[in-house]
Amino acid sequence: MKILIFGVLLLLVLITISTYNSLVVKRNRVKNSWAQIDVQLKKRFDLVPNLVETVKGYAKHESETLEAVVKARNQYISAGTPEEMMKANTEMTGALGRLFALAESYPDLKANTNFMELQGELSDLEDKIAYARQFYNDTVLMYNNAIQVVPANIIAGLCGFREEPYFKADESERQNVKVQF
């Protein structure tokens, strides 16, 4: 009888340890996938000063748009949480959209080699960011599911595992971009 009780307790301990380790691995995957988004966004924000300087020569009186791009970049750099970074990213997306729409008004700017190269790099980075966002959200889904199912939810609650936020598109990103000539 004692052997049976000991065996059941040992089994429960092993299940608890296994579940805990599985949750730690999933949480670390979420952190890693966020770090991958962060790397791509950092590259994007590092390109911004070059883009702004290129545009400044052509669009000196369009300072409001340029200031919005710089402001969004600074907010991202000073962000401390993924949520703040997501908000800064949304603002940057809007500001870059306005900047590229502005470029349509300046034929010389559209023909500028530096501008075209920077625009190409940003386009490539946007694709990478979109993929990284999708991967992050898939990883968050797996993690959030894992901490909500029985019996893992008991262990998750006792050990402080919390839901992670999804990377969501802001309402402004869901609107069609208006380009006016």
C-alpha positions, -999 to +999 in steps of 0.1 A: +000+000+000+028+024+009+045+016-024+013+024-043+009+058-025+046+066-030+042+056-067+011+079-072+029+108-054+060+103-075+038+102-107+021+135-096+055+151-089+068+140-123+037+153-141+040+186-123+076+190-132+070+180-168+041+205-171+060+233-155+090+227-178+067+226-208+052+260-198+086+275-193+097+264-228+065+279-243+069+311-224+105+314-236+094+308-272+070+337-268+098+359-256+121+347-283+095+353-310+089+388-296+127+394-297+126+385-335+099+411-341+120+436-321+151+429-342+131+436-374+115+467-360+149+479-348+162+476-383+132+494-396+137+523-371+174+524-379+166+531-415+142+560-407+169+587-401+184+580-435+150+581-451+141+613-434+173+630-444+168+619-480+133+633-480+142+666-462+161+679-492+130+676-514+102+683-491+115+711-468+080+724-461+066+690-452+080+691-417+049+678-399+051+644-417+089+642-411+084+651-374+058+623-370+082+597-384+110+609-360+086+610-331+074+575-337+110+563-339+119+579-306+088+564-289+099+530-301+134+535-288+122+546-254+095+519-251+099+496-222+072+469-228+060+450-258+027+469-257+045+503-259+066+489-287+035+477-305+019+512-301+050+529-314+051+505-344+015+514-352+024+551-352+054+544-374+034+525-399+010+554-403+038+580-405+057+560-431+024+556-451+021+594-451+057+598-460+055+575-490+023+592-501+041+625-498+068+612-521+042+609-549+041+647-549+078+650-556+088+633-589+125+640-583+123+623-549+107+592-564+135+590-589+162+595-562+184+564-560+189+567-522+151+571-517+143+541-539+169+519-521+156+529-487+120+523-498+130+489-511+147+480-479+117+491-459+094+471-481+116+440-475+116+446-438+078+450-438+075+415-452+099+402-425+080+420-398+047+406-410+061+371-409+076+377-374+042+390-362+024+360-375+050+337-359+047+356-326+009+354-326+011+316-333+035+312-304+014+333-281-017+312-291+002+279-282+014+294-249-019+309-239-037+277-247-012+257-226-017+278-195-055+276-198-060+239-201-064+215-172-042+205-154-016+229-166-038+259-157-034+249-120+003+248-122+004+280-143-017+298-118+004+287-089+037+295-106+027+330-120+024+322-157+002+350-173-013+354-207+007+372-233-008+398-256-013+393-293+003+416-318-028+432-333-033+456-361-045+491-350-077+503-364-058+528-386-038+500-402-071+484-413-081+514-433-073+518-470-044+541-476-055+572-495-029+585-520-038+619-534-021+636-563 
